[in-house]
Each structure stands twice: as structure tokens, then as C-alpha cells.
Amino acid sequence: MATTPGTPRLLRAMNDRAALELLLSQGPLSRTTLGHLTGLSKPTASQLLARLEAAGLVRRSGTTAGRPGPNAQLYEINGEIAHVAGLDVTPDRIRAAVADLTGKVVGRYELATPGRSAKGVVDRVVRAIEGAAADAGLERAHLHRVSIGTPGGFDPTTGRLRYATHLPGWHSPHLLDELAAAIAVPLEVENDVNLAAIAEQQLGHAQEYDNFVLLWGAEGIGAAIVINGRLHRGATGGAGEVAFLPLPGTPLVRNVSRSNAGGFQELAGGRAVLELARSHGVKARTAEAAVALAAQTPGAGDAVLAEFAHRLAVGLAATVAVVDPELIVLAGGVITAGAERLRDLIRDELADLAVPRPRLLRTAISDDPVLVGALQSALLTTRDEVFDTAGPAVT
């Protein structure tokens, strides 16, 4: 039902939302504290809490016993009123989690995809969701939303996955429709690095920044671009696919869509990092392990980090010249393995290659950033729906 600006119903809904956001961000609060933070009178705050409690949005959570001052009832968000699922999909495995409305993870499940088979993609996704839901004591139908993170991006004009030829079975133009029908709850599918940026925006260093870039360095190089607080995806979902940047220091790559490679990837991707480390006598099985070992190895390791930092700064300089962000977040296992030493080297090198001087930080989301971002993305939409007390009654 539509509301008219300024009507009592709309004003109540605005107060409800402000109170719910405070309870979400600051934990259990008393009526007096909530009234102080919102500027509402005690009677109005009492009515608000009674209304939200009756709707099932908040619940009582102990008292202030043991704290200074009079004993008072505490209230908190009722996380059990809604649950969401997030998935992080790679060629080797699907990792899934379920969170309640507060963001607390209550279920997990991981499903290997041996042999990288292209068959049964929809079935594997459903199995992963149901496994995480079962671990949370729920059925799939009880989920309010599912968010899936994959490499590459789905072209909104064709429905096809682009920029990720290494993900077998995900390139059918009908896949999104098939997934939506099989999962049978609201579904969103997003680029994995974009989801890592959402995690950083909601829980990490980027909470106070409207314009930032997250540079992802693992086996592949990628980036997420946030402008005026919103992800920039581009016309075909390819914004941030910086792996394809032609850069000095590597031969020009042609037919990039067929080879799934480009200048920045050839310069600073996982294989290039392994070759760089081995050329200096730093030997490891993976690029992440090689960078971590270099960070602990004086001499040869210093040379590896210095060259890796230079290569990353070259790609970042091209990105900074176009986007001019306030902040650059360094993420992905290969880059973060270099710790603060690598960050400092990148910062100093970038200062020589770019006019803007954005702040440069390592990610604050060290564990499962794509999965965390998938849950946060699903929660953002779900909270908007559940917290809308001006709309249809919550059931």
C-alpha cells in the first residue's frame, strides 16, 4: 500500500527502521538508550519497541542487571525471523553458508567438484544450499534469499557468463533461469571480487569510503570498483576485469576472450608470480606460498617482493588514472601473503607512477571474503524487505 510523505504511518516506519539499524549495529539496547539515540520520547520509544516485538522483529534479551544504574529490559534483533544463504563458486568447489538476519553464520557446507565436470551444475548448487541449510536446522524453502558468487560476470543482455572460461558448465544462456527455478527462492548471482568488495564495504576498511577499488590477487587478477557507494559493473558485467589490461612489461595479448588472459594477468597472475619467485631461488608449490616465503626470506625474497610490488603498481596506476579512488583495498591470497611489507612496497611504487595518492590498505576480511560478501549482499536486500514496517505485515 502506498504511503503519503509525512503521514503518521510513514513517520512510524522511519522511526522503526532507525531503531532496527541501531539494534543491528550496537547490539542489545534498553528502551532509554534507544530513545536517547533516536531522539524519541520514552512513551514513543516504548510504543515502538512494543510494535516491533509484536511483529517479531525484536525480542527481549536479558536486562542491565550488574551494570550501573537502574535495572532495565534489553532488546535485540530477532535474527531468526529471516535467513539467507551465500555461495562462493570456484572450478574446484562450492562453499556455502547460511546466516540469520543479524549476520550470524548458523550453517556451513562445502561441496567438492572433482574433475571440474561441466555436468550437473544446478544439482551441485542446490546440494550446497541444502547442505548449509540443513546444518542450520532449516529447509531450503525457509531461506529468504540466496546470493552466489562466481568468477567473471553475467552479461545482462545475454544471460551468459563472461570472463570466466575456466568455470565449466556455467555458460549456458539459460543457466540463471534454471538455477532460479531449482532453488525456488529469490536469487542473485554476482562476480566474486565484487562480493569481496561488498564485504569490505559493509564490515571492513571501506565502510567510510564512497569511492574505492578492491584489487584481488590470487591465481587470477581482478578488481571491484565502487563509485559513489555503488558497485560499477559496466554494460556487460565486465567492469573491474583488469586482468585484460594491456601493460608494459609483457607482450601484447591478442584474442583475449579466447585465451582468457591479458597483460596484467600475464604480469602478476599466479603463474607469473611462481615463475618470478623461482627465478630468484624461492621455490614453492603455489603462488601464495611463494609470496609468503619471500616475505620471510631476506635477500632473494626482497627481490621477489620488490618486483611483484612493481608489477601490481603498474596495473594499479592504470586503474587509478581512470577511477581516482579514495581507497585501494588489497585482497586475495597471493597479495595478502606479502603482508605489510608488500603493501608498503606497492604504496611507494604507486606514488611514483600515479598522480592521485589513494590510501592503500590490506583487506580487513581475511577469511572467506567472497562468501562473507555473498551473505552481506543477500542480507542488505532481505533487511530492506523485513524492516519495511510501512509495507505489508511481516509474517
C-alpha positions as CSV (number, residue, x, y, z in Angstrom):
1,M,0.0,0.0,0.0
2,A,1.4,3.4,-1.0
3,T,2.1,6.0,1.7
4,T,2.0,9.7,1.6
5,P,5.1,11.6,2.8
6,G,4.6,12.9,6.3
7,T,1.8,10.6,7.3
8,P,1.9,9.1,10.8
9,R,2.3,5.6,9.3
10,L,5.4,6.6,7.2
11,L,6.9,8.5,10.2
12,R,6.5,5.4,12.4
13,A,8.1,3.3,9.7
14,M,11.1,5.7,9.6
15,N,11.5,5.6,13.3
16,D,11.2,1.8,13.2
17,R,13.9,1.5,10.7
18,A,16.2,3.8,12.6
19,A,15.7,1.8,15.7
20,L,16.3,-1.5,13.9
21,E,19.5,-0.3,12.4
22,L,20.7,0.8,15.8
23,L,19.9,-2.5,17.4
24,L,21.6,-4.2,14.5
25,S,24.8,-2.2,14.7
26,Q,25.1,-1.7,18.5
27,G,23.6,-4.9,19.9
28,P,21.1,-5.2,22.8
29,L,19.8,-1.8,23.9
30,S,17.4,-0.6,26.6
31,R,14.3,1.5,25.9
32,T,16.0,4.5,27.5
33,T,19.2,4.1,25.4
34,L,17.3,3.6,22.2
35,G,15.2,6.6,22.9
36,H,18.3,8.7,23.6
37,L,20.0,7.5,20.3
38,T,16.9,8.1,18.2
39,G,15.7,11.3,19.9
40,L,12.3,9.7,20.7
41,S,10.5,10.3,23.9
42,K,10.2,7.4,26.4
43,P,6.5,6.8,25.6
44,T,7.2,6.8,21.9
45,A,10.2,4.5,22.3
46,S,8.1,2.2,24.4
47,Q,5.4,2.1,21.7
48,L,8.0,1.5,19.1
49,L,9.5,-1.5,20.9
50,A,6.1,-3.0,21.6
51,R,5.2,-2.7,18.0
52,L,8.5,-4.3,16.8
53,E,8.2,-7.0,19.4
54,A,4.6,-7.8,18.3
55,A,5.8,-8.0,14.7
56,G,8.6,-10.5,15.7
57,L,11.4,-8.1,14.6
58,V,12.9,-7.7,18.1
59,R,12.9,-9.8,21.2
60,R,13.8,-9.4,24.8
61,S,17.5,-10.1,25.7
62,G,18.1,-10.1,29.4
63,T,18.5,-6.9,31.5
64,T,21.1,-4.4,32.5
65,A,21.5,-6.2,35.9
66,G,25.1,-5.8,37.1
67,R,25.6,-2.5,35.3
68,P,25.5,0.9,36.9
69,G,22.0,2.5,37.1
70,P,18.5,1.0,37.4
71,N,17.8,-2.4,36.1
72,A,16.3,-2.2,32.6
73,Q,15.0,-4.6,30.0
74,L,17.3,-5.1,26.9
75,Y,16.0,-5.7,23.4
76,E,17.8,-7.2,20.3
77,I,17.1,-8.0,16.7
78,N,15.3,-11.3,16.3
79,G,17.8,-12.9,13.9
80,E,15.6,-16.0,13.4
81,I,12.9,-14.1,11.6
82,A,14.9,-14.4,8.3
83,H,17.8,-16.4,6.9
84,V,19.9,-16.1,3.8
85,A,22.4,-18.3,2.0
86,G,25.7,-17.3,0.3
87,L,27.8,-19.4,-2.1
88,D,31.4,-19.0,-3.3
89,V,31.8,-21.0,-6.5
90,T,35.2,-21.9,-8.0
91,P,36.2,-24.6,-10.5
92,D,37.2,-26.9,-7.7
93,R,34.5,-26.5,-5.0
94,I,31.3,-24.8,-3.9
95,R,31.4,-23.3,-0.4
96,A,28.0,-22.4,1.1
97,A,26.9,-20.7,4.4
98,V,23.6,-19.6,5.9
99,A,23.2,-16.6,8.2
100,D,20.4,-15.2,10.2
101,L,19.1,-11.7,9.9
102,T,21.8,-10.3,12.2
103,G,24.6,-11.8,10.0
104,K,25.4,-14.6,12.4
105,V,26.5,-17.7,10.4
106,V,24.5,-20.6,11.6
107,G,25.2,-23.2,8.9
108,R,28.1,-24.2,6.5
109,Y,28.6,-26.8,3.8
110,E,31.3,-27.4,1.2
111,L,31.0,-29.5,-1.9
112,A,34.0,-30.5,-4.0
113,T,33.6,-30.6,-7.8
114,P,36.2,-33.3,-8.7
115,G,37.3,-33.4,-12.3
116,R,35.8,-30.0,-12.9
117,S,32.9,-31.7,-14.6
118,A,30.5,-29.4,-16.5
119,K,27.6,-31.7,-15.8
120,G,25.1,-31.2,-13.0
121,V,25.9,-27.6,-12.2
122,V,22.3,-26.8,-11.0
123,D,22.2,-30.0,-8.9
124,R,25.5,-29.2,-7.2
125,V,24.4,-25.7,-6.4
126,V,21.1,-27.0,-4.9
127,R,23.0,-29.6,-2.9
128,A,25.4,-27.0,-1.5
129,I,22.5,-24.7,-0.4
130,E,20.5,-27.6,1.1
131,G,23.6,-28.8,2.9
132,A,24.2,-25.4,4.6
133,A,20.5,-25.0,5.3
134,A,20.4,-28.5,7.0
135,D,23.4,-27.6,9.1
136,A,21.5,-24.5,10.3
137,G,18.4,-26.7,11.1
138,L,16.4,-25.3,8.1
139,E,14.9,-26.3,4.9
140,R,15.8,-24.5,1.6
141,A,12.3,-23.1,1.4
142,H,12.8,-21.2,4.6
143,L,15.6,-19.1,3.1
144,H,14.6,-15.6,2.1
145,R,17.4,-15.1,-0.4
146,V,20.4,-16.8,-2.0
147,S,23.5,-14.9,-3.3
148,I,26.0,-16.8,-5.5
149,G,29.5,-15.5,-6.2
150,T,31.3,-16.7,-9.4
151,P,34.4,-15.7,-11.3
152,G,33.6,-13.4,-14.3
153,G,30.2,-11.7,-14.7
154,F,26.8,-12.5,-16.2
155,D,26.1,-10.3,-19.2
156,P,22.6,-8.7,-18.5
157,T,21.9,-8.6,-22.3
158,T,22.5,-12.3,-23.0
159,G,22.4,-14.0,-19.6
160,R,25.7,-15.7,-20.4
161,L,28.7,-15.8,-18.0
162,R,31.6,-13.9,-19.5
163,Y,35.3,-13.5,-18.5
164,A,35.4,-17.0,-16.9
165,T,36.1,-19.7,-19.4
166,H,37.7,-21.7,-16.6
167,L,34.3,-22.4,-14.9
168,P,32.8,-25.3,-16.8
169,G,29.1,-25.7,-17.1
170,W,28.2,-22.1,-16.2
171,H,28.0,-20.6,-19.7
172,S,24.5,-21.7,-20.8
173,P,22.3,-18.7,-21.6
174,H,19.5,-20.4,-19.7
175,L,21.5,-21.2,-16.6
176,L,20.3,-18.3,-14.4
177,D,16.6,-19.3,-15.2
178,E,17.4,-22.9,-14.4
179,L,19.0,-22.0,-11.1
180,A,16.2,-19.7,-10.1
181,A,13.6,-22.4,-10.8
182,A,15.5,-25.1,-9.0
183,I,16.3,-23.0,-5.9
184,A,12.8,-21.5,-5.8
185,V,13.8,-18.6,-3.5
186,P,14.9,-15.1,-4.6
187,L,18.3,-15.4,-6.2
188,E,21.1,-13.1,-7.1
189,V,24.4,-14.0,-8.9
190,E,27.4,-11.7,-8.6
191,N,31.0,-11.5,-9.6
192,D,33.2,-12.9,-6.8
193,V,35.5,-9.9,-6.5
194,N,32.5,-7.6,-6.4
195,L,31.2,-9.6,-3.4
196,A,34.6,-9.3,-1.7
197,A,34.2,-5.5,-2.1
198,I,30.7,-5.6,-0.6
199,A,32.2,-7.5,2.4
200,E,34.8,-4.7,2.7
201,Q,32.2,-2.0,2.3
202,Q,29.9,-3.5,5.0
203,L,32.3,-4.8,7.5
204,G,35.9,-3.7,6.6
205,H,38.0,-0.7,5.8
206,A,35.7,0.7,3.1
207,Q,32.8,1.4,5.5
208,E,33.7,5.2,5.5
209,Y,34.6,5.4,1.8
210,D,32.2,6.1,-1.1
211,N,34.8,5.6,-3.8
212,F,37.3,2.7,-3.6
213,V,38.9,-0.1,-5.6
214,L,39.5,-3.6,-4.3
215,L,42.4,-5.3,-6.1
216,W,42.1,-9.1,-6.0
217,G,45.3,-11.1,-6.4
218,A,45.0,-14.9,-6.4
219,E,45.6,-17.3,-9.3
220,G,43.8,-14.6,-11.3
221,I,43.9,-10.8,-11.1
222,G,40.7,-8.8,-10.7
223,A,39.2,-5.7,-9.3
224,A,36.0,-4.3,-8.0
225,I,35.1,-0.7,-8.5
226,V,32.8,1.2,-6.2
227,I,31.7,4.7,-7.2
228,N,29.5,6.9,-5.0
229,G,28.9,4.0,-2.8
230,R,27.6,1.7,-5.6
231,L,29.3,-1.1,-7.4
232,H,30.1,-0.3,-11.0
233,R,29.5,-3.4,-13.1
234,G,29.7,-2.0,-16.6
235,A,27.5,-2.7,-19.7
236,T,28.3,-6.4,-19.9
237,G,29.3,-7.1,-16.2
238,G,33.0,-6.7,-17.1
239,A,34.0,-3.6,-15.1
240,G,37.0,-4.5,-13.0
241,E,38.2,-7.3,-15.2
242,V,41.7,-5.7,-15.0
243,A,43.4,-9.0,-15.9
244,F,42.9,-8.0,-19.5
245,L,44.7,-4.6,-19.2
246,P,47.5,-4.3,-21.7
247,L,50.5,-3.2,-19.7
248,P,54.2,-2.5,-20.3
249,G,56.5,-5.4,-19.2
250,T,54.6,-8.1,-21.0
251,P,53.9,-8.9,-24.7
252,L,50.6,-7.6,-26.1
253,V,48.0,-10.3,-25.7
254,R,45.5,-10.6,-28.6
255,N,42.3,-12.7,-28.8
256,V,42.0,-12.2,-25.0
257,S,38.4,-13.6,-24.9
258,R,39.6,-16.9,-26.3
259,S,42.8,-17.1,-24.3
260,N,41.2,-15.8,-21.1
261,A,44.3,-13.8,-20.4
262,G,45.7,-10.3,-20.7
263,G,48.6,-8.1,-19.9
264,F,48.0,-7.7,-16.1
265,Q,47.3,-11.4,-15.7
266,E,50.5,-12.3,-17.6
267,L,52.4,-9.8,-15.5
268,A,51.1,-10.5,-12.0
269,G,48.8,-13.6,-12.0
270,G,49.6,-16.7,-10.1
271,R,51.7,-18.4,-12.7
272,A,53.8,-15.3,-13.3
273,V,54.4,-14.9,-9.6
274,L,55.6,-18.5,-9.3
275,E,58.0,-18.0,-12.2
276,L,59.2,-14.8,-10.6
277,A,59.9,-16.5,-7.3
278,R,61.6,-19.5,-8.8
279,S,63.9,-17.2,-10.9
280,H,65.2,-15.9,-7.6
281,G,65.5,-19.3,-6.0
282,V,62.3,-19.0,-3.9
283,K,60.6,-22.3,-4.6
284,A,57.0,-23.2,-3.5
285,R,54.1,-25.2,-4.9
286,T,51.7,-22.2,-5.1
287,A,52.0,-18.5,-5.8
288,E,50.5,-17.7,-2.4
289,A,53.1,-19.9,-0.6
290,A,55.9,-18.4,-2.8
291,V,54.9,-14.8,-1.7
292,A,54.6,-15.9,1.9
293,L,58.1,-17.5,1.8
294,A,59.5,-14.5,0.0
295,A,58.3,-12.2,2.8
296,Q,60.3,-14.4,5.3
297,T,63.4,-14.7,3.1
298,P,65.9,-11.8,3.2
299,G,67.8,-11.1,0.0
300,A,66.2,-13.2,-2.7
301,G,62.8,-12.7,-1.0
302,D,63.2,-9.0,-1.0
303,A,63.9,-9.0,-4.8
304,V,60.7,-11.1,-5.4
305,L,58.5,-8.7,-3.3
306,A,60.0,-5.6,-4.9
307,E,59.4,-6.9,-8.4
308,F,55.9,-8.2,-7.6
309,A,55.0,-4.8,-6.0
310,H,56.3,-3.0,-9.1
311,R,54.1,-5.2,-11.3
312,L,51.0,-4.6,-9.2
313,A,51.7,-0.9,-9.0
314,V,51.8,-0.7,-12.8
315,G,48.4,-2.2,-13.1
316,L,47.0,-0.1,-10.2
317,A,48.4,3.1,-11.8
318,A,46.3,2.5,-14.9
319,T,43.3,1.9,-12.7
320,V,43.9,4.9,-10.6
321,A,44.3,7.2,-13.6
322,V,40.7,6.3,-14.7
323,V,38.9,5.9,-11.4
324,D,40.8,8.1,-8.9
325,P,39.6,6.3,-5.8
326,E,39.9,7.4,-2.2
327,L,41.0,4.0,-1.1
328,I,42.6,0.8,-2.6
329,V,42.0,-2.4,-0.7
330,L,44.5,-5.2,-1.4
331,A,42.8,-8.6,-1.2
332,G,43.2,-12.2,-2.4
333,G,45.5,-14.8,-1.0
334,V,48.6,-14.1,-3.2
335,I,48.7,-10.4,-2.5
336,T,47.8,-10.6,1.2
337,A,50.5,-13.3,1.7
338,G,53.1,-10.5,1.3
339,A,51.7,-8.8,4.5
340,E,52.5,-5.2,5.3
341,R,55.9,-5.4,3.6
342,L,54.3,-5.9,0.2
343,R,51.7,-3.2,0.9
344,D,54.4,-0.7,1.7
345,L,56.3,-1.5,-1.4
346,I,53.2,-1.2,-3.6
347,R,52.3,2.1,-2.0
348,D,55.8,3.6,-2.6
349,E,55.9,2.3,-6.2
350,L,52.4,3.6,-6.9
351,A,53.4,7.0,-5.6
352,D,56.0,7.2,-8.5
353,L,53.5,6.0,-11.1
354,A,50.3,7.9,-10.4
355,V,49.3,11.4,-9.5
356,P,46.5,10.6,-7.1
357,R,47.5,9.2,-3.7
358,P,44.7,7.0,-2.6
359,R,45.0,5.3,0.8
360,L,46.3,1.7,0.4
361,L,45.2,-1.0,2.9
362,R,45.2,-4.8,3.2
363,T,41.7,-6.2,3.4
364,A,40.1,-6.5,6.8
365,I,38.2,-9.6,5.7
366,S,40.8,-12.3,5.9
367,D,38.5,-15.4,6.0
368,D,36.2,-16.3,3.1
369,P,35.8,-12.7,1.8
370,V,33.6,-13.8,-1.2
371,L,31.4,-15.9,1.0
372,V,31.1,-13.1,3.5
373,G,30.2,-10.7,0.7
374,A,27.6,-13.1,-0.7
375,L,25.9,-13.2,2.7
376,Q,26.1,-9.4,3.2
377,S,24.7,-8.8,-0.3
378,A,21.7,-11.1,0.5
379,L,21.3,-9.5,3.9
380,L,21.2,-6.0,2.5
381,T,18.1,-6.8,0.3
382,T,16.5,-9.0,2.9
383,R,16.8,-6.4,5.7
384,D,15.2,-3.8,3.4
385,E,12.3,-6.1,2.9
386,V,11.9,-7.4,6.5
387,F,12.5,-4.0,8.1
388,D,9.9,-2.2,6.0
389,T,7.1,-1.8,8.6
390,A,5.3,0.6,6.2
391,G,4.7,-2.3,3.8
392,P,2.8,-5.5,4.1
393,A,2.8,-7.0,7.6
394,V,5.7,-9.3,8.4
395,T,4.7,-13.0,8.5
